[in-house]
Amino acid sequence: MTDILKSGLRRVRDFWCSPKVISPKDSVVRSASSNLTQTLGHDKVALRGTIKYAESLNSYYSAQERHISPICVVQPSTAEDVSKFITEIAALNTEGKPTVSFAIRAGGHMIQGGAANIENGITLDLSKMNSVTVAEEVISIEPGARWGNVYKTLSALGLSTPGGRVADVGVGGYLIGGGISFFSPRKGFGCDSILNFEVVLANGTLVSANKDENHDLFLALKGGSNNFGVVVRFDIQGFSQGDFLGGSLICPFSTLPDHITAISDLTASPNYDPYASVMVTLSWDRLLGFLIQDSLVHTSGTSTKEDPPPSLQPFLDIEHSISTMRHGSVADFGTELKIASDIFEGKESLYATVTVKNDREFLASISASWKTMVETLALEPSLLLANMVFEPLPTVITSKSAGLGGNSLGLQEEKDNLVVILFIYSWASEHDSTGTIAAAEKFVRDVDNEAKEKGFGSKFTYLNYASAWQDPIDGLGEEMKSRLRKASEKYDPQGMFQKAVPGGFKLFA
């Protein structure tokens, strides 16, 4: 018997055998789910206690999202289905009052509970909308597609596009949150390559947003997240791309000084290699202890393992016990990173992030502090895994958006080379989370405060990595935040996506 079937049977048992107290609001939501079943059909609405409902919940990446129980899960297959859903919900949420709350889910990879699921509300699960079509070099992708499948389709055509680096990351949330890719030094953020959005607004209408139509909405969706409507299709600029050099290195933690030097020098390079993409992960787990993993790619297609590019040579020269460096496709490397991230799947986990200006001594200092903190947390048997990931964000990336139509990430005037730092923690069960979350939050706040005190701080908080207690919208700056709020008031005057969609990061919080 599969795990999904077992989970489904448990949910059926729990639903029918446990006492139920139905609130007036629950009654309204149940009525709405019944209406949606009539409008969309039984095959597109999964109710509590069904296997299809359990399958949807068990397909979330994090345990926190899997533990949340909506009244029902709506799984549209067309833009028209989404329009009917929004029209039905909007009729119940008049005058901005969220009578029926809902969540919007694409890939469901965001870790924090409630980001793309909702307790006792309705979850709009876009995972069945996952087609990928290509016309010349314009790639049209529905929001529920996963990047691994996108890359497989494109690789067969000798094409690619700036997308997620982990194969099972969903298209929708990644792109409207900005999107860092293997190709960012060449192409900017993932959202910078978007040519057009097809989006269902709060009144149920389907509109296009691009440089010629609804331009303010076009810019708002390029980093403004789920605050404006439901994107049902992305039209993205592709480009020719063959196989390239990439892979991972596993290194002893004693090589940390060499890694700090290598990533700081790469980030600071005045002639940053636009084909080089690097992630350096400081890692701890209960079995292996501390180690360092480098994820390296060079997307030129001309570099080889035997003749690597100078930009990656400092990393390749560091002592390592394992190397997977090879010539492969973007789909191949996305699968490798998925396998590495699978250790967090289905577990109680936490993401948090901070962005700092590139400074070698500061990066070394916070690395040492992180190791000390993890050693303390590891005294409690509940901690399973801890990662601290360094990702260069040089001006060669942040400067790209201006020439590609702009975005809403608030980095248009950034003059400094930055480093995005991602923290990931995983623990044994939901009952063990309090201490880990408190320690992680304190550490991130301390790093952020110290960076600002020393002149290394950045207001940018990468939304796709942010924890629930962080505020990436505020980090966009007042001018950008004002622009996004005006777009919200124009396209969603009743504020439905602010009030009835609690998941994500809101503009008026």
Wavefront OBJ file of the C-alpha trace (Angstrom):
o trace
v 0.000 0.000 0.000
v 1.481 3.363 -1.027
v 2.207 6.123 1.486
v -0.312 8.383 -0.284
v -3.052 5.736 -0.033
v -2.267 5.132 3.622
v -2.398 8.869 4.286
v -5.678 9.122 2.417
v -7.241 6.345 4.446
v -6.051 7.972 7.670
v -7.631 11.253 6.608
v -10.903 9.492 5.780
v -10.869 7.805 9.197
v -9.975 11.010 11.045
v -12.592 13.016 9.186
v -15.485 10.659 9.813
v -14.537 9.481 13.298
v -13.595 12.758 14.947
v -16.175 15.105 16.498
v -16.968 18.143 14.347
v -17.911 21.636 15.340
v -18.876 23.622 12.250
v -18.593 27.391 12.600
v -20.795 29.761 10.589
v -17.795 30.649 8.450
v -17.049 26.950 7.828
v -20.641 26.582 6.708
v -20.203 29.377 4.144
v -16.980 27.805 2.876
v -18.650 24.399 2.601
v -21.485 26.005 0.661
v -18.935 27.650 -1.626
v -17.180 24.315 -2.209
v -20.517 22.756 -3.089
v -21.224 25.542 -5.588
v -17.754 25.146 -7.089
v -18.362 21.441 -7.522
v -21.482 22.240 -9.526
v -19.726 24.960 -11.528
v -16.450 23.142 -12.294
v -17.437 19.500 -11.975
v -16.737 16.805 -9.379
v -13.408 15.899 -10.964
v -12.000 19.379 -10.240
v -12.993 19.708 -6.564
v -11.395 17.386 -4.021
v -13.197 17.189 -0.680
v -11.848 16.205 2.723
v -11.754 12.483 3.224
v -10.985 11.645 -0.412
v -7.825 10.153 -1.886
v -7.486 13.031 -4.364
v -7.533 15.491 -1.442
v -4.826 13.508 0.364
v -2.714 13.320 -2.796
v -2.801 17.095 -3.131
v -1.762 17.660 0.485
v 0.986 15.044 0.350
v 2.510 16.657 -2.740
v 3.589 19.772 -0.818
v 7.317 20.000 -0.180
v 7.187 20.783 3.548
v 5.483 19.036 6.427
v 4.038 22.359 7.584
v 2.027 22.717 4.381
v 0.971 19.054 4.454
v -0.468 19.457 7.960
v -2.900 22.187 6.876
v -6.447 21.077 6.029
v -8.543 23.211 3.668
v -12.253 22.537 3.369
v -11.611 21.520 -0.224
v -8.973 21.641 -2.946
v -9.961 23.066 -6.326
v -7.862 21.792 -9.237
v -8.625 23.766 -12.413
v -7.356 22.628 -15.796
v -7.966 25.813 -17.803
v -7.848 29.577 -17.445
v -11.626 29.541 -17.767
v -11.838 27.282 -14.702
v -9.732 29.759 -12.737
v -11.948 32.628 -13.897
v -15.060 30.767 -12.735
v -13.412 30.044 -9.380
v -12.418 33.676 -8.784
v -15.843 34.923 -9.895
v -17.533 32.567 -7.428
v -15.251 33.594 -4.561
v -15.475 37.310 -5.384
v -19.270 37.163 -5.137
v -18.886 35.996 -1.525
v -16.183 38.516 -0.630
v -18.042 41.740 -1.284
v -16.755 45.093 -0.014
v -13.406 43.574 0.783
v -14.725 41.338 3.537
v -13.033 37.906 3.331
v -16.052 35.672 3.939
v -14.256 32.858 2.109
v -10.466 32.788 2.292
v -8.369 30.876 -0.183
v -4.788 29.942 -0.997
v -3.056 29.837 -4.387
v -0.744 26.921 -5.009
v 1.477 26.304 -8.065
v 4.335 23.912 -7.284
v 3.877 23.978 -3.512
v 7.618 24.160 -2.854
v 7.582 27.091 -0.400
v 8.348 25.718 3.051
v 6.375 27.967 5.397
v 2.962 26.723 6.456
v 0.119 28.712 4.908
v 2.157 30.064 2.003
v 0.164 28.020 -0.525
v -2.386 26.178 1.599
v -5.062 27.302 4.055
v -6.762 25.870 7.113
v -10.563 25.652 6.749
v -10.518 27.666 3.537
v -10.254 26.675 -0.118
v -6.966 25.885 -1.823
v -6.718 26.719 -5.526
v -4.262 24.044 -6.667
v -2.876 24.911 -10.115
v -0.757 21.772 -10.435
v -2.978 20.338 -13.219
v -2.217 23.426 -15.324
v 1.302 22.411 -16.304
v 1.634 22.581 -20.089
v 4.776 23.818 -21.863
v 4.526 25.007 -25.468
v 7.112 26.657 -27.695
v 6.639 28.984 -30.683
v 10.025 29.850 -32.148
v 11.904 30.974 -28.998
v 8.889 32.158 -27.004
v 8.027 29.618 -24.308
v 4.508 29.537 -22.865
v 4.313 27.801 -19.492
v 1.367 27.246 -17.196
v 1.953 27.972 -13.482
v 1.698 24.400 -12.187
v 4.593 23.099 -14.276
v 7.819 22.044 -12.557
v 11.124 23.325 -13.898
v 12.517 19.832 -14.397
v 9.779 19.044 -16.914
v 10.158 22.452 -18.540
v 13.864 21.839 -19.080
v 13.304 18.371 -20.532
v 10.941 19.841 -23.110
v 13.314 22.676 -23.969
v 16.515 20.607 -24.030
v 15.052 18.451 -26.784
v 14.709 21.652 -28.838
v 18.161 23.032 -27.986
v 16.600 25.797 -25.912
v 16.445 26.978 -22.323
v 15.107 29.846 -20.220
v 16.039 31.327 -16.814
v 14.204 29.059 -14.387
v 14.591 27.290 -11.069
v 17.789 25.388 -10.356
v 16.000 22.579 -8.491
v 13.927 20.346 -10.769
v 10.788 20.106 -8.620
v 10.406 23.845 -7.965
v 7.156 25.148 -9.450
v 7.055 27.744 -12.206
v 4.387 30.071 -10.781
v 5.739 31.045 -7.375
v 9.328 31.101 -8.596
v 8.684 33.649 -11.349
v 6.408 36.062 -9.493
v 8.918 36.023 -6.615
v 11.829 37.070 -8.863
v 13.748 33.886 -9.614
v 17.512 33.272 -9.419
v 18.742 30.807 -12.044
v 21.864 29.194 -13.483
v 21.591 31.829 -16.208
v 21.129 34.913 -14.022
v 24.561 36.442 -14.761
v 23.645 36.348 -18.475
v 19.897 36.946 -18.342
v 19.064 38.561 -14.997
v 16.306 37.285 -12.732
v 13.810 34.779 -14.058
v 11.081 37.426 -14.116
v 13.233 39.650 -16.354
v 12.702 37.283 -19.299
v 8.900 37.318 -19.054
v 7.275 38.863 -22.125
v 3.657 38.518 -21.094
v 1.437 37.364 -18.242
v -2.052 35.960 -18.707
v -3.724 36.729 -15.391
v -7.182 36.369 -13.856
v -8.037 39.501 -11.884
v -10.159 39.789 -8.752
v -13.329 40.356 -10.809
v -12.763 37.128 -12.754
v -11.655 38.739 -16.005
v -8.681 37.357 -17.935
v -6.218 40.010 -19.115
v -2.791 40.199 -20.676
v -0.027 42.176 -18.989
v 3.030 43.120 -21.029
v 4.999 46.150 -22.182
v 2.040 47.380 -24.244
v -0.996 46.266 -22.234
v -1.516 46.826 -18.515
v 2.126 47.763 -18.188
v 1.891 48.662 -14.504
v 0.482 45.207 -13.758
v 3.231 43.667 -15.913
v 5.905 45.308 -13.744
v 4.083 44.528 -10.504
v 3.916 40.804 -11.261
v 7.672 40.687 -11.914
v 8.545 40.166 -8.258
v 5.350 41.345 -6.520
v 4.158 37.789 -5.781
v 0.492 36.749 -5.374
v -0.877 40.215 -4.624
v -2.596 41.081 -7.918
v -4.341 38.075 -9.429
v -3.842 34.472 -10.487
v -1.324 34.081 -13.294
v -2.494 31.300 -15.597
v 0.246 31.528 -18.235
v 3.737 32.941 -18.550
v 5.172 33.786 -21.982
v 8.927 33.810 -21.586
v 11.828 34.594 -23.874
v 13.914 31.498 -24.522
v 17.380 31.200 -26.022
v 19.580 28.597 -27.657
v 21.350 26.423 -25.093
v 23.148 23.108 -25.290
v 24.830 21.004 -22.639
v 27.403 22.623 -20.373
v 29.881 21.961 -17.569
v 28.500 21.565 -14.068
v 28.252 19.460 -10.953
v 28.978 19.388 -7.239
v 32.001 19.118 -4.980
v 31.914 17.772 -1.422
v 34.665 19.293 0.714
v 35.805 19.046 4.340
v 34.656 21.912 6.545
v 38.313 22.757 7.250
v 38.440 24.261 3.746
v 36.003 27.032 4.755
v 38.612 29.852 4.452
v 39.340 28.802 0.860
v 35.640 28.824 0.024
v 35.116 32.269 1.530
v 38.021 33.613 -0.509
v 36.799 31.967 -3.710
v 33.190 33.153 -3.508
v 34.124 36.652 -2.338
v 36.652 37.047 -5.160
v 34.176 35.761 -7.743
v 31.445 38.125 -6.535
v 33.817 41.093 -6.504
v 35.288 40.460 -9.950
v 35.068 43.601 -12.118
v 34.781 41.294 -15.127
v 32.339 38.811 -13.683
v 32.122 35.722 -15.859
v 28.505 35.800 -17.143
v 28.506 32.029 -17.648
v 29.486 31.176 -14.072
v 26.891 30.269 -11.440
v 27.941 29.153 -7.970
v 26.301 28.144 -4.704
v 28.433 27.341 -1.646
v 26.563 25.405 1.048
v 27.847 25.020 4.592
v 26.059 21.926 5.809
v 25.527 19.918 8.971
v 23.621 16.729 9.544
v 23.544 14.321 12.428
v 25.256 11.522 10.519
v 28.018 13.349 8.607
v 28.586 16.392 10.792
v 29.878 19.540 9.076
v 30.894 19.643 5.418
v 30.788 22.044 2.467
v 29.094 21.444 -0.867
v 29.779 23.549 -3.958
v 27.289 23.640 -6.817
v 29.110 24.900 -9.902
v 27.987 25.439 -13.480
v 29.468 27.202 -16.503
v 26.773 27.630 -19.115
v 29.039 28.549 -22.050
v 28.972 25.010 -23.405
v 32.643 25.280 -24.378
v 34.269 24.593 -21.010
v 35.032 20.993 -20.043
v 36.086 19.086 -16.945
v 39.570 18.809 -18.431
v 39.675 22.477 -19.428
v 37.565 24.351 -16.841
v 37.052 28.131 -16.951
v 39.267 30.390 -14.796
v 36.193 31.638 -12.874
v 35.536 28.152 -11.428
v 39.157 27.067 -11.021
v 39.544 28.432 -7.450
v 36.662 26.198 -6.331
v 37.978 23.183 -8.230
v 41.376 23.636 -6.583
v 39.901 23.250 -3.087
v 40.376 19.853 -1.455
v 37.322 17.678 -2.064
v 36.359 14.050 -1.515
v 33.606 13.815 -4.144
v 33.179 15.478 -7.524
v 30.280 15.098 -9.949
v 31.656 17.628 -12.454
v 30.621 16.675 -15.975
v 29.098 17.908 -19.228
v 25.298 17.735 -18.959
v 21.975 19.426 -19.598
v 20.226 21.973 -17.403
v 17.621 19.268 -16.684
v 20.424 16.973 -15.524
v 21.816 19.513 -13.070
v 18.348 20.453 -11.857
v 17.751 16.788 -11.046
v 21.031 16.596 -9.134
v 20.033 19.533 -6.963
v 16.580 18.008 -6.462
v 18.189 14.830 -5.134
v 20.229 16.955 -2.726
v 17.127 18.861 -1.575
v 15.051 15.685 -1.175
v 16.509 15.290 2.320
v 14.237 18.174 3.403
v 11.107 16.983 1.596
v 8.204 16.122 3.864
v 10.072 17.265 6.962
v 9.455 20.096 9.388
v 11.705 22.768 7.927
v 12.458 26.457 7.895
v 13.773 28.876 5.285
v 15.138 32.299 6.173
v 17.368 34.706 4.304
v 19.486 37.809 4.533
v 21.350 39.746 1.846
v 24.665 41.439 2.568
v 27.283 43.375 0.666
v 30.204 41.262 -0.409
v 32.995 41.393 2.176
v 35.367 38.496 2.778
v 35.981 39.095 6.478
v 32.306 39.575 7.220
v 31.330 36.377 5.385
v 34.016 34.498 7.333
v 32.804 35.947 10.627
v 29.148 35.006 10.182
v 30.167 31.538 8.955
v 32.040 30.942 12.193
v 29.090 32.251 14.213
v 26.683 30.009 12.309
v 28.801 26.951 13.057
v 28.808 27.787 16.762
v 25.031 28.257 16.771
v 24.435 24.941 14.990
v 26.730 23.126 17.413
v 24.540 24.430 20.225
v 21.294 23.487 18.471
v 22.702 20.036 17.706
v 22.852 19.241 21.415
v 19.087 18.781 21.134
v 18.314 15.502 19.310
v 15.427 17.063 17.380
v 17.663 18.970 14.923
v 18.264 16.880 11.811
v 19.816 19.180 9.214
v 21.143 22.710 8.888
v 22.411 24.557 5.816
v 23.819 28.017 5.178
v 24.026 28.782 1.448
v 26.007 31.626 -0.164
v 24.838 32.822 -3.598
v 26.564 35.714 -5.400
v 24.284 38.562 -6.496
v 26.711 40.873 -8.317
v 25.705 43.977 -10.228
v 26.035 42.022 -13.478
v 22.730 40.394 -12.400
v 20.923 43.306 -10.735
v 21.698 45.665 -13.634
v 20.066 43.433 -16.246
v 16.434 44.327 -15.518
v 16.643 47.929 -16.783
v 17.373 46.775 -20.311
v 14.755 44.034 -20.138
v 11.761 46.190 -19.252
v 12.248 46.515 -15.486
v 10.981 44.497 -12.526
v 9.648 45.047 -9.002
v 12.566 43.732 -6.938
v 13.810 47.151 -5.838
v 17.372 46.561 -7.057
v 17.324 48.882 -10.047
v 19.708 51.366 -8.400
v 21.904 48.824 -6.587
v 25.593 49.748 -6.956
v 27.136 47.071 -4.736
v 27.928 43.422 -5.333
v 25.738 41.441 -2.953
v 25.612 37.938 -1.508
v 22.253 36.282 -0.830
v 22.411 33.929 2.154
v 19.826 31.179 2.586
v 19.389 29.379 5.905
v 17.618 26.005 5.979
v 16.858 23.987 9.103
v 14.984 20.732 9.553
v 13.842 19.036 12.742
v 12.153 15.825 13.809
v 8.535 16.856 14.437
v 6.267 19.883 14.727
v 6.553 19.693 18.515
v 10.310 20.379 18.300
v 10.125 23.583 16.279
v 9.996 26.351 18.886
v 13.649 26.408 19.875
v 14.945 25.956 16.330
v 12.766 28.714 14.897
v 13.638 31.104 17.731
v 17.376 30.468 17.328
v 17.215 30.795 13.554
v 15.237 34.015 13.714
v 17.603 35.541 16.280
v 20.645 34.597 14.223
v 19.247 36.100 11.000
v 18.244 39.301 12.796
v 21.689 39.497 14.418
v 23.430 39.034 11.058
v 21.219 41.656 9.441
v 21.780 44.144 12.274
v 25.519 43.537 12.365
v 25.758 43.950 8.588
v 23.972 47.300 8.756
v 26.088 48.487 11.684
v 29.277 47.658 9.778
v 28.070 49.117 6.483
v 27.499 45.764 4.787
v 23.709 45.694 5.026
v 21.188 45.497 2.202
v 17.466 46.195 2.270
v 16.825 43.399 -0.237
v 15.187 40.264 1.180
v 14.729 37.605 -1.496
v 11.035 36.734 -1.316
v 11.404 33.139 -2.501
v 13.686 32.388 0.461
v 11.972 34.515 3.106
v 10.519 33.149 6.330
v 7.037 34.063 7.569
v 8.452 36.522 10.102
v 10.447 38.420 7.459
v 9.163 41.312 5.324
v 10.512 41.207 1.757
v 7.891 43.748 0.630
v 9.268 46.356 3.025
v 12.748 45.584 1.709
v 11.726 46.790 -1.751
v 11.880 50.377 -0.554
v 9.160 53.012 -0.225
v 9.040 53.994 -3.894
v 8.621 50.432 -5.122
v 6.179 49.545 -2.355
v 4.058 52.579 -3.252
v 4.049 51.547 -6.911
v 2.899 48.032 -6.045
v 0.154 49.325 -3.760
v -1.170 51.568 -6.533
v -1.281 48.582 -8.888
v -3.146 46.564 -6.261
v -5.713 49.320 -5.731
v -6.222 49.639 -9.489
v -6.573 45.964 -10.409
v -8.022 44.691 -7.123
v -9.950 47.658 -5.673
v -11.719 45.549 -3.023
v -8.375 44.113 -1.877
v -9.426 40.504 -2.296
v -5.874 39.271 -2.844
v -4.796 41.217 0.255
v -7.562 40.085 2.611
v -8.946 36.803 1.305
v -5.536 35.350 0.368
v -3.564 35.416 3.632
v -0.654 33.341 2.335
v 2.488 35.048 1.140
v 3.684 38.580 1.799
v 1.034 41.277 1.643
v 1.389 44.856 0.409
v -0.655 46.524 3.152
v 0.484 44.478 6.155
l 1 2 3 4 5 6 7 8 9 10 11 12 13 14 15 16 17 18 19 20 21 22 23 24 25 26 27 28 29 30 31 32 33 34 35 36 37 38 39 40 41 42 43 44 45 46 47 48 49 50 51 52 53 54 55 56 57 58 59 60 61 62 63 64 65 66 67 68 69 70 71 72 73 74 75 76 77 78 79 80 81 82 83 84 85 86 87 88 89 90 91 92 93 94 95 96 97 98 99 100 101 102 103 104 105 106 107 108 109 110 111 112 113 114 115 116 117 118 119 120 121 122 123 124 125 126 127 128 129 130 131 132 133 134 135 136 137 138 139 140 141 142 143 144 145 146 147 148 149 150 151 152 153 154 155 156 157 158 159 160 161 162 163 164 165 166 167 168 169 170 171 172 173 174 175 176 177 178 179 180 181 182 183 184 185 186 187 188 189 190 191 192 193 194 195 196 197 198 199 200 201 202 203 204 205 206 207 208 209 210 211 212 213 214 215 216 217 218 219 220 221 222 223 224 225 226 227 228 229 230 231 232 233 234 235 236 237 238 239 240 241 242 243 244 245 246 247 248 249 250 251 252 253 254 255 256 257 258 259 260 261 262 263 264 265 266 267 268 269 270 271 272 273 274 275 276 277 278 279 280 281 282 283 284 285 286 287 288 289 290 291 292 293 294 295 296 297 298 299 300 301 302 303 304 305 306 307 308 309 310 311 312 313 314 315 316 317 318 319 320 321 322 323 324 325 326 327 328 329 330 331 332 333 334 335 336 337 338 339 340 341 342 343 344 345 346 347 348 349 350 351 352 353 354 355 356 357 358 359 360 361 362 363 364 365 366 367 368 369 370 371 372 373 374 375 376 377 378 379 380 381 382 383 384 385 386 387 388 389 390 391 392 393 394 395 396 397 398 399 400 401 402 403 404 405 406 407 408 409 410 411 412 413 414 415 416 417 418 419 420 421 422 423 424 425 426 427 428 429 430 431 432 433 434 435 436 437 438 439 440 441 442 443 444 445 446 447 448 449 450 451 452 453 454 455 456 457 458 459 460 461 462 463 464 465 466 467 468 469 470 471 472 473 474 475 476 477 478 479 480 481 482 483 484 485 486 487 488 489 490 491 492 493 494 495 496 497 498 499 500 501 502 503 504 505 506 507 508 509
